[in-house]
Amino acid sequence: MADMWQLLRCECGQAFGASSDGIVSCTRCGSSRARRVRIFADSTELSKAVALANAPKEVREEIRKRSRDGGVPKIGGKPTPSQLLSMMKEATAEDGTLSIESLQQRLDSAGVEEPSASHLIGRAEVEGELLRSDPMTWVWL
């Protein structure tokens, strides 16, 4: 029989996971007094359920809303360089071209006001990451 995975909640409020044949003890307080909330056939699903169960209520609601809507996550605050690069790659068309318009749409959907699409593309062009293919599009090098 395949392992089954349990989502458990301790009396201290912490949610944690364990295999169905494992010894149960809370990862926060060490108590063995926990109630089973749900059983999973896959440890990956259990991992997601534990993370969701331990998230604050507001965060849980936001995660559920985003997964239901399939919406683009908002960056909030100043985006990191890696987030900006990811958005630039996401705005790139299947033919490998990037336009100011497509990048600006991606930045807008993430709630990023600064830097602008033209600034990001200009900086990437100067750094040798992008090459202008026509007046409004660039290709990755």
VOPAGU-2260 file (C-alpha; in pm, 1 decimal, decimal comma):
REM VOPAGU-2260
SITE   aa  ch    i         X         Y         Z
SITE  MET   A    0       0,0       0,0       0,0
SITE  ALA   A    1     130,2     345,6     -90,0
SITE  ASP   A    2     210,2     595,6     182,6
SITE  MET   A    3     -69,4     826,0     280,3
SITE  TRP   A    4      10,4    1172,1     410,3
SITE  GLN   A    5    -175,3    1346,6     691,1
SITE  LEU   A    6    -236,2    1715,0     747,3
SITE  LEU   A    7    -245,5    1757,9    1124,2
SITE  ARG   A    8    -320,9    2051,9    1351,7
SITE  CYS   A    9    -167,2    2069,1    1696,9
SITE  GLU   A   10    -347,4    2210,3    1997,3
SITE  CYS   A   11     -99,2    2503,0    1980,0
SITE  GLY   A   12    -247,5    2592,5    1638,3
SITE  GLN   A   13      44,3    2483,6    1417,0
SITE  ALA   A   14     -37,8    2274,9    1110,1
SITE  PHE   A   15     212,6    2012,4    1001,5
SITE  GLY   A   16     232,8    1698,2     796,0
SITE  ALA   A   17     331,6    1340,7     864,7
SITE  SER   A   18     317,8    1007,6     690,2
SITE  SER   A   19      30,1     788,5     801,3
SITE  ASP   A   20     265,2     537,5     959,1
SITE  GLY   A   21     500,6     792,2    1118,5
SITE  ILE   A   22     528,2     917,4    1472,1
SITE  VAL   A   23     338,5    1241,8    1512,7
SITE  SER   A   24     489,9    1540,9    1693,2
SITE  CYS   A   25     427,7    1910,0    1639,1
SITE  THR   A   26     704,3    2097,6    1460,5
SITE  ARG   A   27     647,1    2401,8    1683,5
SITE  CYS   A   28     593,2    2270,9    2036,8
SITE  GLY   A   29     676,8    1899,8    2011,8
SITE  SER   A   30     339,1    1785,3    2138,6
SITE  SER   A   31     199,8    1455,3    2013,7
SITE  ARG   A   32    -157,8    1575,1    2067,0
SITE  ALA   A   33    -279,4    1671,0    1721,4
SITE  ARG   A   34    -597,2    1610,4    1528,9
SITE  ARG   A   35    -603,8    1489,0    1170,8
SITE  VAL   A   36    -750,7    1747,7     934,7
SITE  ARG   A   37    -711,8    1574,6     599,7
SITE  ILE   A   38    -533,5    1286,4     423,8
SITE  PHE   A   39    -337,8    1317,2      97,0
SITE  ALA   A   40    -200,5    1054,3    -139,3
SITE  ASP   A   41      78,6    1287,4    -256,0
SITE  SER   A   42     340,7    1455,7     -37,2
SITE  THR   A   43     352,8    1755,4    -272,6
SITE  GLU   A   44     -15,0    1825,9    -214,5
SITE  LEU   A   45      38,8    1785,3     158,8
SITE  SER   A   46     322,5    2037,8     146,6
SITE  LYS   A   47      99,8    2294,5     -22,6
SITE  ALA   A   48    -181,2    2229,6     225,5
SITE  VAL   A   49      52,4    2275,3     525,4
SITE  ALA   A   50     182,1    2605,2     388,0
SITE  LEU   A   51    -170,5    2728,0     325,0
SITE  ALA   A   52    -293,5    2614,5     666,6
SITE  ASN   A   53     -14,7    2804,4     845,5
SITE  ALA   A   54     -56,9    3125,6     647,2
SITE  PRO   A   55    -241,8    3416,0     809,5
SITE  LYS   A   56    -610,4    3436,2     720,2
SITE  GLU   A   57    -564,0    3739,5     492,8
SITE  VAL   A   58    -281,5    3570,5     302,4
SITE  ARG   A   59    -482,8    3249,1     267,4
SITE  GLU   A   60    -774,1    3442,6     119,3
SITE  GLU   A   61    -543,0    3621,7    -124,7
SITE  ILE   A   62    -381,7    3293,8    -233,6
SITE  ARG   A   63    -720,1    3134,4    -287,7
SITE  LYS   A   64    -841,7    3437,9    -482,0
SITE  ARG   A   65    -536,2    3440,4    -706,2
SITE  SER   A   66    -548,3    3069,2    -774,7
SITE  ARG   A   67    -920,4    3094,8    -848,6
SITE  ASP   A   68    -880,7    3402,0   -1070,7
SITE  GLY   A   69    -555,4    3293,5   -1228,5
SITE  GLY   A   70    -461,8    3658,3   -1184,3
SITE  VAL   A   71    -119,0    3810,0   -1210,6
SITE  PRO   A   72      37,8    3856,1    -869,8
SITE  LYS   A   73     101,4    4212,9    -763,0
SITE  ILE   A   74     462,8    4290,5    -681,7
SITE  GLY   A   75     394,5    4558,8    -420,2
SITE  GLY   A   76     675,7    4798,3    -336,0
SITE  LYS   A   77     987,0    4823,3    -547,9
SITE  PRO   A   78    1046,0    4514,3    -763,9
SITE  THR   A   79    1381,3    4338,3    -746,2
SITE  PRO   A   80    1604,2    4311,8   -1054,6
SITE  SER   A   81    1518,6    3941,5   -1086,5
SITE  GLN   A   82    1145,0    4020,7   -1076,6
SITE  LEU   A   83    1192,7    4283,7   -1346,8
SITE  LEU   A   84    1388,4    4040,2   -1563,2
SITE  SER   A   85    1116,1    3778,1   -1517,5
SITE  MET   A   86     851,6    4028,7   -1625,9
SITE  MET   A   87    1059,4    4120,6   -1930,4
SITE  LYS   A   88    1085,0    3752,3   -2027,2
SITE  GLU   A   89     710,3    3704,0   -1968,9
SITE  ALA   A   90     636,7    4001,6   -2196,1
SITE  THR   A   91     847,4    3852,0   -2475,1
SITE  ALA   A   92     644,1    3717,5   -2766,7
SITE  GLU   A   93     676,1    3359,8   -2894,9
SITE  ASP   A   94     892,9    3483,8   -3182,3
SITE  GLY   A   95    1144,8    3619,0   -2929,1
SITE  THR   A   96    1063,4    3987,5   -2970,2
SITE  LEU   A   97     995,4    4231,9   -2690,4
SITE  SER   A   98     804,9    4555,7   -2736,4
SITE  ILE   A   99     759,4    4854,8   -2508,6
SITE  GLU   A  100     384,5    4801,0   -2528,8
SITE  SER   A  101     393,5    4433,8   -2419,7
SITE  LEU   A  102     636,1    4508,5   -2137,2
SITE  GLN   A  103     431,9    4806,1   -2017,6
SITE  GLN   A  104     119,3    4589,2   -2008,9
SITE  ARG   A  105     304,2    4330,6   -1797,6
SITE  LEU   A  106     439,5    4597,0   -1561,1
SITE  ASP   A  107      92,9    4751,3   -1527,1
SITE  SER   A  108     -64,5    4413,5   -1447,8
SITE  ALA   A  109     189,5    4368,6   -1166,1
SITE  GLY   A  110     130,2    4719,5   -1033,3
SITE  VAL   A  111     482,6    4837,9   -1115,7
SITE  GLU   A  112     500,8    5211,7   -1182,1
SITE  GLU   A  113     878,2    5257,2   -1180,5
SITE  PRO   A  114    1091,5    5181,5   -1374,0
SITE  SER   A  115     904,8    5229,8   -1700,2
SITE  ALA   A  116     909,4    4981,0   -1986,9
SITE  SER   A  117    1115,7    5216,4   -2203,1
SITE  HIS   A  118    1369,5    5260,6   -1920,9
SITE  LEU   A  119    1405,7    4883,6   -1871,8
SITE  ILE   A  120    1441,6    4815,5   -2242,5
SITE  GLY   A  121    1689,3    5101,5   -2282,5
SITE  ARG   A  122    1899,1    4975,1   -1992,7
SITE  ALA   A  123    1896,8    4618,7   -2128,9
SITE  GLU   A  124    1994,6    4749,5   -2472,9
SITE  VAL   A  125    2290,5    4945,8   -2329,3
SITE  GLU   A  126    2398,6    4640,1   -2128,4
SITE  GLY   A  127    2398,1    4426,5   -2442,6
SITE  GLU   A  128    2104,8    4204,9   -2342,7
SITE  LEU   A  129    1867,2    4330,9   -2613,5
SITE  LEU   A  130    1917,5    4432,6   -2976,1
SITE  ARG   A  131    1673,1    4664,9   -3152,3
SITE  SER   A  132    1513,4    4480,8   -3444,5
SITE  ASP   A  133    1289,8    4768,5   -3557,6
SITE  PRO   A  134    1175,2    5100,2   -3407,9
SITE  MET   A  135     936,1    4938,5   -3157,7
SITE  THR   A  136    1073,4    4585,7   -3095,4
SITE  TRP   A  137    1387,3    4425,7   -2956,8
SITE  VAL   A  138    1528,4    4071,6   -2953,8
SITE  TRP   A  139    1722,1    3897,1   -2678,3
SITE  LEU   A  140    2088,7    3827,8   -2742,0
